[in-house]
Amino acid sequence: MQAVIATGGKQYWVKEGDIIRIEKITQEKNQEIEFNQILMVNKEGEYIIGRPLVEKAKAIGKVLKHDKAKKIIVFKYKSKKRYRKKTGHRQPYTEILIEKIEA
């Protein structure tokens, strides 16, 4: 079974056993998390599309870890003005194991 879930302002196509990285959440490590915003479900080739959400559908996952992504460089520059500014950014994320999808 596969589903499209919405969390953190993004949508993810997931199936049971997938490991996904989502925006950081407050759940502790090894805690169970339930996603109630299911937009679409694929159940043995039959697609159930929600308007806007699929009723009585949920995805259950487990928090594996909290971490930060690889650093990206943010460089601002204005020509002929001697303006240069270099900073970095590491986006925090939470890694989730999708254990079960119910529809």
VENVENTA-V198732 format. One record per helix or strand. SS is the DSSP state (@ for helix, = for strand). FROM is the first residue (numbers start at 1). TO is the last residue. If there is no record, write none. Layout:
BEGIN
[[SS;FROM;TO] [SS;FROM;TO]]
END
This chain:
BEGIN
[[=;2;7] [=;10;15] [=;19;23] [=;32;35] [=;38;43] [=;46;49] [=;58;68] [=;72;78] [=;83;89] [=;92;102]]
END
